Amino acid sequence: MMLCGVEAQRWLAQKQELRLVAGQIRALEAEVVGVREELKKADDPKYLEKKARSLGYVFPDEELHAKP
């Protein structure tokens, strides 16, 4: 009888872990979709300029003015 209880606990623990791992897989799959979308834009000069400017980069002939 005790063995049945131990096996039930083990089964519940595995079921919970499976749900956790399935959630992690869904999150990673969504991240992969996002990375693939960004990769598609990697050859677009306008996208690359926008991305660089968001990181604070400027062209050599431009001046960078800091906000007060």
Secondary structure, DSSP 8 states (H G I E B T S, - for coil): -HHHHHHHHHHHHHHHHHHHHHHHHHHHHHHHHHHHHHHHTTT-HHHHHHHHHHTT---TT-------
